[in-house]
């Protein structure tokens, strides 16, 4: 299943560490605080445990959204590069 992970984490160090966890699980950065990629349900749960430990008691919000094949096919993108 594809997942979109987005976060709002004020602490720079914590935010960088959580981004590293996302990259370690093969997610691609699609915005500064947004990642996308395929994970098994087990990988998703494991990744969230690591993220929860890293966040600890610091302020932050992390949202993981599953994207099924139908929703993925209906996505609309505008990509404009120099």
DAZI-V477378 format. One line per field, one symbol per residue. ss: DSSP state (H for helix, E for strand, - for the rest). phi: phi as a letter, one per 40 degrees, with the letter a starting at -180 (. if undefined). psi: psi as a letter, one per 40 degrees, with the letter a starting at -180 (. if undefined). Layout:
ss: ???
phi: ???
psi: ???
This chain:
ss: -EEEEEEE---HHHHHHHHHHHHH---EEEE--EEEEE--HHHHHHHHHHHHHHH-----EEEEEEE-HHHHH---------
phi: .cbbbbabbccdcccccccccdcccgcbcbadbabaicacdccccccccccccccfcccibbbbbcbcdccccccbbbbbbc
psi: iiihhiihhdhdddddddddddddeeihheidfhiiihiidddddddddddddddbeihihhhhhihidddddeihihhhi.
